[in-house]
């Protein structure tokens, strides 16, 4: 796979889908990008608008509106389409029932094209939707990935960086489990400049200011809702997260990201789809990385898995 023959299809041209396409264009990640939406005028207009922007960019990228038949030779199909968030909702799980029919229609249409690439699922509730795409598509587990807690992990790193006046990329911390209220933080593996976050917090009381690990976890969970409740959507962070995952696939980077994948006994979890650190390469989810979790963290991760599995029966698969 190389830039010259790479192709990404994005299904759903709302704020997330359009911003994801534009982020991929800005970073010059794929030679061809196809936009699909039930509103064909919207997909056409978004593609044309972005095509004009390419004049000012470093690479000539072909972006256009298309049909599901375009998925046949795509390297990646990104699904962003979902039902609107219910009014006054406080959980992404509330989107499950209205989104099931939408995702079923999309996956059926994509697979009818002969698609054999990698699915990247962004639609919420992302962990359950990723499981659903896996079951419907019949593709191997490694070819179905959800964006999961990749963005949550970045939010946590940003929170810690702000506390200690650092570049957020100097912080390494993983949020795992559900992309939602039951997600957990792997504090055991969280480091700042090679020093454990726990020790950094203890050794810098003037900067930590009595903020606890529990406070940071709550802020991480709450961050997306703070944005959503003020502007009605979140798009830039998730678009950048999706583009980073695409880059690791298209450029065979072997980057480790906490994304939604199907576990097969790792962490004592056999059937659930949820986020854990995973090596991403041209084959998709190449390998799940089993990081060390404290006993309470491992227990919480299993609880998150059980919560997600409890919804599988509602999918009608």
N, C-alpha and C positions, 0 to 999 in steps of 0.2 A: 504494500500500500504506500502511496506517495501523494503529495499534494496534487500532482498532475492528473490523477484519475480518481480523486476522492470525492464522495458524494454524501451529503447529509440531507435528509428529508425531515421537515418539522411539521407535525400535525397539530394545528391550533395556532391561530394568528392573533390571539389576545395580547395583553401586555407582556406576559411571560414568553410566549412563542416568538413574538416580534423582536423583543429585546435580546433573546437568545440568538436569533438569526443575525442581528446587528453586531452582537459581541463576537460571533464566529467570523463575520466579515472583517471586523476591525483587527482581529488577530491573524487574519489570513490563514485560517485552518483548513479550509476545504475549497476545491476548485468549483464545485457546483452545490448550490443550496436550493432546495425545492420547498415551497410553502403550500400547505394544503389546509383548507378550512371549509366548513359548510357554507360560509358566506364567501362566495367566489369573488365578489367585488372587493372584499377586504383583503383576501390573499393577493389578488392582482395589484391592488393599490400599495400594499406594504412592500411587495417585491419590487415594484417600479420605483417607489420612493428610495429604497435601499440601493437599487441599481444605479441611480443617479449619484449616490454618495460615493460609489466606488471610483469615480473620476479622481477623487482626492486621496485615494488610498494607495498602498504600496503594491498590491496585487490585483490583477484583473480576475474577478470572481463572477461566475455566472449564477445569478439569483433570479428565480422566476416562480410564478405560481404553477401548480401542477395538479396531477390526479394520482390516485393510489397506484396506478400502473407504473408511476415513476419510482416506486419503492423497490421494484424488482432487482435493480443493480445497486441499490444504496448500501453504503458501508454502515451507516447508522440511521435509524429512524427514532426521532425524539418525539415523544407524546406529551404535549402540554395541555391538551383539551380536557376540560372537566366541567361539571355543573357549577354554577355560581355558588359561592359560600352562602349558606342560609343566614338570614338576618339574625343578628344578635348571637351568632354562633361563637363558641369559645373552644371548639375542638375540631381538628381537621377530619376526625372520624364522622362528623355530621354530614360530610360530603359523600359518604359511601353510597347510600341508596340511590341518589339521583345521578351518580356518575357511572354506575354499573353498566347501564344500557349504552352509554356513550363509548366506554372503553371496549365493550364487546363488539360494537359496530366497527370501530377503528381497527382493532386487531384482526378481525375477520377480513376486512378489506385489504389490509397490508399483506396478510399471508396469502390471499388469493393472487397477489401479483407474482408470487414466487420468491418473495424476500427471504434471504438467508444471512442477513447481517446481524447487527447488534441493536437491540432495543434499549433506549435510555428513557426511563419513565420519570416525569416530573409531576404529573397530575396527582392531586391529593384525594384521599389519604394515600400517600405514595407507596408505603410498604405493602398495603393490601392490594393496591392497583398493580404493583410489580409482580406479586404472586399470581394475580389474575392473568396478566399478560403471559407469564411463564406457562401456566396451565393451558391457556387457549392457543398459544402459538405452537406448542410442541417443540420449541427450540431447546437446545441444551441449556443448563443453568447459567453457564458462563456467558451466554449471549443475551441475557436479560438482566439489566441493572437498573436500580432506582437511584435517584439523586440523594435520597435518604437524609442522613445527618451531616452531609458534607458542609452545607452552609451553616448548620448549627455549630459545628466545630470551629468554623471561621469566626462566627459571632463570639464564641467563648474566648478565642485567641485575641480578638479585638478588645474585649472587656479587660482581660489581663494586661494587655499592652497599654491600654489607657491608664490603668492603675499605676503602672511602673514607668510610664513615659518611654515606651519602647516601640520599635517597628513591630507590627503584629506578626510579621514573618519570623521574628526571633522567638516566638512562642510556638510550642508544639503540644497540642492537646486534642484528644479525641472524644467526641460525643458519640455514644452508641445506642442501639436499640431502636425504638419507634421514633420517627420524626414527629414528635408530639409530646404530650404530658408525661409519658412513662419513660422518656429517654434518660440515659444515665451518662455520667462523666467518668472516664477512666482516669482518676486522679493519680493512680499508681504510675502511669506512664507519662503524665503531664510534666513537661520541663520548660524552663526558660534559660537559654544559654547553657544547657547541660545540667542545670541545677533543678531539683524537683520543685514544682510549684508550691508544695506544702512548706518546704524550707524557705523559699523566697518570701512567702507570706509571713512566716514566723520571724525571719531575720530583718524584715522591713516594716515594722509596726506603724511607723509614721506615714507610710504610703498605703499600707493595707487598711488602716483606719477601721479596725474591727469588722471588716467585711469577711464573711465566712465562705467556705466552699459551697455551702447550701445556698447562700445569697447569690453566688455567681451562677449556679445551676438554674435557679429560678429566673435570673435575669436573661439567661440564654434562651430558656423556653419562652419567656415573655417578649423577647426582642421582635420576633416576627409579627406578633399581635400588635405591638406598639406602632409598627409601620403600617400594618393593614388597617387599623382603626383610624389612622390619621389620613391616609391617602387612598384607601380602598383596595390596595394590592401591594404585593412585593414583587419586584421584577429584576432590579439590577443585580442584587446579590445572587439570586438563583440562576440568572442568566450566566453570570461569571462562573458559578460553580459548574453548570452544565458544560460550558465551553472548556473548562479545565479537564473535565472527564473525557470530553470528545478529543481533546488534544492528546491525552495520554493514550487513547485508542488509536487515533489516526497517525500519530508519530511514534507509536510503540515505545512509550516512555517508561513503562513499568513503575509508574508513580503509585504511591499508596494513598488511597482516599477512603474515608468511612462512608460506604455506599450500601444501599439495600441489595442484598444477595440472599440466595437460598442456602441455609446452613445444613450440613449433613453430619452432625455430631459435634461440631466445634462448640466450645463453651457448654457442652452438655445439651445442646439444642439440635434436634434432628430435622424438623420439618418447617420451621418458621422462616419467613423472609423479613429481615430487619438489617439495620446498619451495623457493620463491623469493619475495621480496617481491612482493605482488600487491594491487592496488586492489580493494576489495570494496564493491559497491553493491547496489542492488535486483535487478540482473541476475545477481548472483553474482560470478564472477571477471572483473571488468570489463577489467583490463589488467595484464599482467606488467610489473613495473618492473625494468629491467636496471641494477642498480647496478654500479659498477666493482669488479672483483675483481683482486687481485694475480695474476700468472701462476700461482703455485703453488696459489692458491685456486681459480682457474678449472680447473686440471688436476684438483684433488681433487674438484671438483663434477662434472666429467665422469666421473671414476672412480665416484662415487656413482651417477650415472645408469646407467652400464654394469652395475654390480652389480645394481641394481633390474631392469633390462631382462632380465638373465639368468634371472630367475624367471618371466617372462611366459609362457614355454612350458609351465609347470606348471599353468596355470590352466584348460586345456582349453576355451578359448574358440574 
